[in-house]
Amino acid sequence: MHIAILTFEGFNELDSLIALGILNRVKTPGWRVTLSCPAASVTSMNGVTVHAQSSLEEACAADAVIIGSGMQTREIVGTPELMARLKLDPVRQLIGAQCSGTLILAKLGLLGGVPACTDLITKPWVQEAGIEVIDRPFYAQGNVATAGGCLASQYLAGWIIARLEGEEAARNALHYVAPVGEKEEYVARAMGNIVPATNSPRSEQIRRSA
């Protein structure tokens, strides 16, 4: 089971690395989480350079994909050669987008008439793309999910774990990273956002295909 986190030049560390950490709490054999980049390495908005663990092409074949945000998202969606490499398919993949990653999802035509979450800076750009933006941290319909706000990355990671490994696995992963003294409250709030979006027959199909 491969989960790819699309991570571009100028990426937001909170989006990519929090999701990476939470998703890697799953220790199922064959479970693999990678940072998928358009080049051998990319540098974050705060100057942190990471090496790609998989390519964009490998991400297009992954079981689940998270599209992270960053400072250069508008340049990304304005680069046809780069966008052409993103051949994502919500019929066979779980696809989540974080903050300005929602703009990439919109420009790929994968949101349709589904409302979406994003950050406040990206909101007008997503609306210009014809997508209704809702005032929520997380929303999912079918195999597509969006999250708004850097720390909402927990919801995307938890949603993917719940869909692929079950709700208990998601609770366990979130419980591990939750602040001490607030774990039960933290997990309950997170799962309150995630659980309504996990009850889909597609989750069983993806799990069996691994």
C-alpha positions as CSV (number, residue, x, y, z in Angstrom):
1,M,0.0,0.0,0.0
2,H,1.7,3.2,-1.2
3,I,0.6,6.6,0.1
4,A,2.3,9.5,-1.7
5,I,2.5,13.1,-0.4
6,L,3.0,15.5,-3.3
7,T,5.7,17.9,-2.1
8,F,6.8,20.8,-4.4
9,E,9.3,23.5,-4.3
10,G,8.4,26.1,-1.7
11,F,6.3,23.4,0.2
12,N,4.8,24.0,3.6
13,E,6.6,21.7,6.1
14,L,3.5,21.3,8.3
15,D,1.4,19.9,5.5
16,S,3.9,17.3,4.2
17,L,5.8,16.3,7.3
18,I,2.9,16.1,9.8
19,A,1.0,13.8,7.4
20,L,4.2,11.8,6.9
21,G,4.7,11.3,10.6
22,I,1.1,10.3,11.3
23,L,0.8,8.0,8.4
24,N,4.0,6.2,9.3
25,R,2.4,5.2,12.7
26,V,0.8,2.4,10.7
27,K,3.2,-0.6,10.7
28,T,1.2,-3.0,8.4
29,P,3.6,-5.0,6.2
30,G,3.8,-3.3,2.8
31,W,2.6,0.0,4.1
32,R,4.8,2.7,2.4
33,V,4.6,6.5,2.8
34,T,6.8,8.7,0.6
35,L,7.4,12.4,-0.3
36,S,6.8,12.6,-4.0
37,C,8.5,15.5,-5.7
38,P,9.0,16.8,-9.2
39,A,12.7,16.8,-8.8
40,A,15.4,14.9,-6.9
41,S,15.1,17.4,-4.0
42,V,12.9,20.4,-3.1
43,T,13.3,23.2,-0.6
44,S,10.5,24.4,1.7
45,M,9.1,27.8,2.3
46,N,11.4,28.1,5.3
47,G,14.5,26.7,3.7
48,V,14.3,23.0,4.6
49,T,15.6,20.8,1.8
50,V,14.2,17.2,1.5
51,H,15.1,14.5,-1.0
52,A,12.3,12.9,-3.0
53,Q,11.4,9.4,-1.9
54,S,9.3,8.8,-5.0
55,S,8.5,10.6,-8.3
56,L,5.3,12.2,-9.4
57,E,4.8,9.4,-11.8
58,E,5.0,6.9,-8.9
59,A,2.5,9.0,-7.0
60,C,0.0,8.6,-9.9
61,A,0.1,4.9,-9.4
62,A,-0.2,5.1,-5.6
63,D,-3.2,3.8,-3.6
64,A,-3.6,7.2,-1.9
65,V,-2.2,10.7,-2.6
66,I,-2.0,13.9,-0.5
67,I,-1.4,17.1,-2.4
68,G,0.5,19.4,0.0
69,S,0.5,23.2,-0.2
70,G,3.3,25.7,-0.5
71,M,4.4,29.2,-1.6
72,Q,4.5,28.3,-5.3
73,T,1.2,26.6,-5.9
74,R,-0.1,29.3,-8.3
75,E,3.1,28.9,-10.4
76,I,2.6,25.1,-10.3
77,V,-1.0,25.3,-11.7
78,G,0.3,27.7,-14.3
79,T,2.9,25.2,-15.6
80,P,1.2,22.9,-18.1
81,E,4.2,20.5,-18.3
82,L,4.1,20.0,-14.5
83,M,0.3,19.6,-14.3
84,A,0.4,17.1,-17.1
85,R,2.4,14.8,-14.9
86,L,-0.4,14.6,-12.4
87,K,-2.5,11.9,-13.8
88,L,-4.6,11.2,-10.6
89,D,-7.7,9.1,-10.6
90,P,-10.3,9.2,-7.8
91,V,-11.9,6.0,-9.1
92,R,-8.8,3.9,-8.0
93,Q,-7.1,6.3,-5.6
94,L,-7.9,8.1,-2.4
95,I,-6.9,11.8,-3.1
96,G,-6.6,14.5,-0.4
97,A,-5.5,18.1,-0.8
98,Q,-4.2,20.5,1.9
99,C,-4.7,24.3,1.8
100,S,-3.4,25.5,-1.6
101,G,-3.2,21.9,-2.7
102,T,-6.9,22.2,-3.1
103,L,-6.2,24.7,-6.0
104,I,-4.2,22.0,-7.7
105,L,-7.1,19.5,-7.3
106,A,-9.5,22.1,-8.6
107,K,-7.4,22.8,-11.7
108,L,-7.1,19.1,-12.4
109,G,-10.9,19.0,-12.6
110,L,-11.2,16.5,-9.7
111,L,-13.5,18.4,-7.5
112,G,-16.4,18.9,-9.9
113,G,-19.4,20.2,-7.9
114,V,-18.0,19.0,-4.6
115,P,-17.4,21.8,-2.0
116,A,-13.9,22.1,-0.7
117,C,-11.8,23.3,2.2
118,T,-8.7,25.4,1.9
119,D,-6.8,28.1,3.7
120,L,-7.9,31.7,3.8
121,I,-5.2,33.0,1.4
122,T,-6.0,30.3,-1.2
123,K,-9.8,30.6,-0.8
124,P,-10.4,33.3,-3.5
125,W,-8.3,31.4,-6.0
126,V,-10.3,28.2,-5.5
127,Q,-13.5,30.2,-5.8
128,E,-12.3,31.7,-9.1
129,A,-11.8,28.1,-10.3
130,G,-15.5,27.6,-9.8
131,I,-15.4,25.6,-6.5
132,E,-17.5,26.4,-3.4
133,V,-15.3,26.8,-0.4
134,I,-16.8,25.8,3.0
135,D,-15.7,27.0,6.4
136,R,-14.6,23.7,7.7
137,P,-11.2,22.1,8.5
138,F,-12.0,18.9,6.6
139,Y,-14.5,17.6,4.1
140,A,-14.6,14.4,2.1
141,Q,-17.0,12.9,-0.5
142,G,-16.2,9.6,-2.0
143,N,-12.5,9.2,-2.6
144,V,-11.7,12.9,-2.5
145,A,-11.0,15.0,0.6
146,T,-9.8,18.5,1.3
147,A,-8.5,20.2,4.4
148,G,-8.0,23.8,5.4
149,G,-5.4,25.1,7.8
150,C,-1.9,23.7,8.3
151,L,-2.7,21.7,11.4
152,A,-5.7,20.1,9.5
153,S,-3.2,17.7,8.0
154,Q,-4.1,15.4,10.9
155,Y,-7.5,14.9,9.3
156,L,-6.2,14.0,5.9
157,A,-3.8,11.5,7.4
158,G,-6.4,10.0,9.7
159,W,-8.9,9.8,6.9
160,I,-6.5,7.8,4.7
161,I,-5.7,5.5,7.6
162,A,-9.3,5.0,8.4
163,R,-10.2,4.2,4.8
164,L,-7.3,1.8,4.3
165,E,-6.7,0.2,7.7
166,G,-9.9,1.0,9.6
167,E,-11.1,3.5,12.2
168,E,-9.2,1.9,15.1
169,A,-5.9,2.2,13.3
170,A,-6.7,5.9,12.7
171,R,-7.5,6.4,16.4
172,N,-4.3,4.7,17.5
173,A,-2.2,6.9,15.1
174,L,-3.8,10.1,16.2
175,H,-3.6,9.1,19.9
176,Y,0.1,8.6,19.6
177,V,0.8,12.1,18.3
178,A,-1.9,13.9,20.4
179,P,-0.7,16.2,23.3
180,V,-0.4,14.5,26.7
181,G,-3.3,15.4,28.9
182,E,-5.5,16.1,25.9
183,K,-5.4,12.8,24.0
184,E,-9.0,11.7,24.4
185,E,-10.4,15.1,23.5
186,Y,-8.0,15.4,20.6
187,V,-8.8,12.0,19.1
188,A,-12.6,12.5,19.6
189,R,-12.5,15.8,17.8
190,A,-10.4,14.5,14.9
191,M,-12.5,11.3,14.5
192,G,-15.7,13.4,14.7
193,N,-14.5,15.0,11.4
194,I,-13.2,11.8,9.9
195,V,-15.7,9.1,10.6
196,P,-18.6,10.5,8.6
197,A,-16.4,10.4,5.5
198,T,-15.1,6.8,5.9
199,N,-18.2,4.8,5.3
200,S,-17.7,4.0,1.7
201,P,-17.6,0.6,-0.2
202,R,-14.5,1.9,-2.0
203,S,-12.4,1.6,1.2
204,E,-12.9,-2.2,1.1
205,Q,-12.0,-2.3,-2.6
206,I,-8.7,-0.4,-2.1
207,R,-7.8,-2.5,0.9
208,R,-8.3,-5.8,-1.0
209,S,-6.3,-4.5,-3.9
210,A,-3.1,-4.0,-1.8
